[in-house]
């Protein structure tokens, strides 16, 4: 596979892109529902509900519906507190990096590319998850859902991360798995590659306006190159 894109940095979504976190999120969601006297939901429901941060995940779980994310009404504070408490315990317990992730990150590092994570996940959960899964040492910047006034699909987190890495968005590849990642990257001016195995709110990634759909992060490392320096 010959290089198709010249980049100066690479940013990644987290859940559904680098790490399969559904088992932990499902355990925390079911524990929250038990606290509220509600029956548990199947794991596949949680898979569809991930992607817009904790508040929207809690809203979707409580309503057992995707559409409530469009409603600006905040979820009950007690439910959010319950979920965060349980997720702090579950975070990283059964999560696993996807095949090809560590190999791909190592290849990007060997190319000298700075890397970062841009996710809607709560900030308190990002570093512990990366430590648990052996990925923490690869990243120069972490941007979570609590850090800035806006989250993906707004471009703000991507633009901010690029600033921290000292690169412009047009020279920064964003790798994700969902429509929120595509919308954020396009608005920021970043090229965007998608993985087909993640969490895309029950949408087919083949329908999204991305620059490539790639089977694994290891494969992406073969598709990019760094600028020639003299």
N, C-alpha and C positions, 0 to 999 in steps of 0.2 A: 504494500500500500504506500504510494508516494505521498509526500507532504502536499497538502492542499491549502494550508492556512499558515501565515506568518503571525506569530503572537509574541507578546512580551510578558504576559502573565496569564494564569488560568484561575478562574473562580468556580466553585462548585456549590450546588445545592447539597443538602445533607441527607435528610430522610428520603429514601427511595432512589437516591443517586449514589451516594457513597456507602450507606449503611441501611440494612433492612431492620427497621425499628418497630415494625408492626407488632411483634409479640409483646414487647414492653408496653407500647401504647395501649394495646388491647387489654392487658392485665390491669393497667391503671384505670382505664375507662370502666371496666367491669367492677373494679373495687369502688369507684366513685358511685356507680349505679347502685351497688349494694348499700352504700352509706345512705343513699336516698330512698331505699326501699323499692328499687326498680329492678326488673329482671336484666340479666346480662344480654349483650348483643354478640352475634357471631363475629369471628375475626375478620371475615371479608367485608363486613360493614365498616369496620374501622379503617380498613385499607382505602375505601372510597372516600372517607371523611377527612383524611389527613391532607395538609397542604397550605392551610391559611392561618396557622398559629393555634395556640392553646384555646383562646376564647372561642374561635369558630369551631374547633374540634368539639369542645364541650357543648356548644349549642347544637351541633349536628347530632351528637350522641344522645342528648336529651330528647331531641325531636325525632331521632332516627330518620333524618332527612338531609339530603345535600343542600336543598334550596334555602335553608334558613341562614346560610352564610351571607346572603344578599340583604338580610334584615339587619339594620344597624343597632337593634336593641341588644345591649350587653347580656351575657349569660348571668345566672344567679351567682353572686360572689361566693356563696357557700359551696356551690358545685365546682367552681374554678379552684378554690382552696383545697377541696378534697382531691381533685384530680392532680394538682401539683404535689400534694403530699404523697400520694401513692406513686406518682411517676418518679419522684425523687428516689424512692426505694427501688423501683423497677428499672430505672434508666440504665441501659447497658447490660442488664442481667442476661437477656437472651438475644440481644442485638448482635448482628454479624456484618462485617464488611462484605460487599458483594464480590464474587469472583473477578479477578483482574484489577481490583481497586489498588491494592498495595503495589502490585507490579507497575501499574500506570503512574501512581504518584512517585515511585522511585525513578521511573523513566523521566518524568517532568523535572524532578530534582536534578538528575544527571545532566539535563539540558540547561540548567541554571535558571529555570523559570520560577519566579515567586508565585505562591499559591495562597488562596484564601477560601473560606467557607462563608456563603451568604444564605441564610436560612430564616424562615419565620418561626423556628423553634425558640422557646424561651431561653434567654442568655444563660441562665443558671445551669441548664442541662447540657450545653454544647461541649464545653471542655471535659467534663466527666465522661461523656459518651465517647469522645475521641480518645481519651486515655484508655478507657475500657477496651476499645476495639483496636488499639495500637496505631492509631492514625495521627495522634496529636502533634508529633514532631514535624510533620510535613507542612504545616500551615503558618503563614506569617501574619494573617489577620482573620479574625472571627467576627462576623456580624450576625447577631440574632434578632429576634422579633421584638425585644424590649429596648434595643439600643437607640433607635432613631424614631422620629415621629411617624414615619410611614414604613410599611412592609411591602414585600412583593405581593402583587404585580406592579406596584409603584417602582420606578427605577432608582429611587433614592439610595437604597442599600447597596446596589451595585456601583453607582457612581461614587459613593463614600468609600467603599472598599478599594476601588481603583485609585482614589486619591491617597489612601493609606499606603498603597503599594508603589506609588509614584509612576503610574501608567495612565494612559487615556483609555476610555472604554473601547474605542475602535480597535485598539491593539490587544484587547483582553478577551479571551474566550470564556464564555460562561457555559457550564455543563450542568444540565438539570434533567428533569423527568416529567415536567408538567406544563400546562398552559400558563400557570403563573410565572414560571421560569421564562417561557418564551416572551410573554408580554413585558416582563421587567427588562429582559435583555434587549428586545427591540426598542423599547422606549429609552434605554440608556445608550444605545448605539453599539452594543457588544454583539459580535457573532455568537451564535448559540447552537450547541449540539445537544441532542437528547438521547437518553438511554431508554430502551423499550420496556424495561422490567419494573419500573417504579410505580409511584402512586399519582395518578392523573385524574382524580375525581371522576372515575368511570368514563373518561374520554380516551379515544385512540390516538396515540402520538403520531400516527401516520397522517392525521388530519391537520397537524399543527405546522405553522410557518417557521420551521427551523432550518438551519444550514446543513445539518446532517443528522441522521439517526444511526447510532453506532452501538454495536452489541456490548462492548465493555470499555471501561476507561483505559485499559491496557491498549486497546485498538486505537483510541484517540491519540495516544502518544506517538503512533506511527503516522498520523495525519497532520501533524503540526511541525513547524520549524521555527527557530528563532531568527531574528534579523541578522544579516551578514554585517559584521563589524570590521572596520579597516584600521 
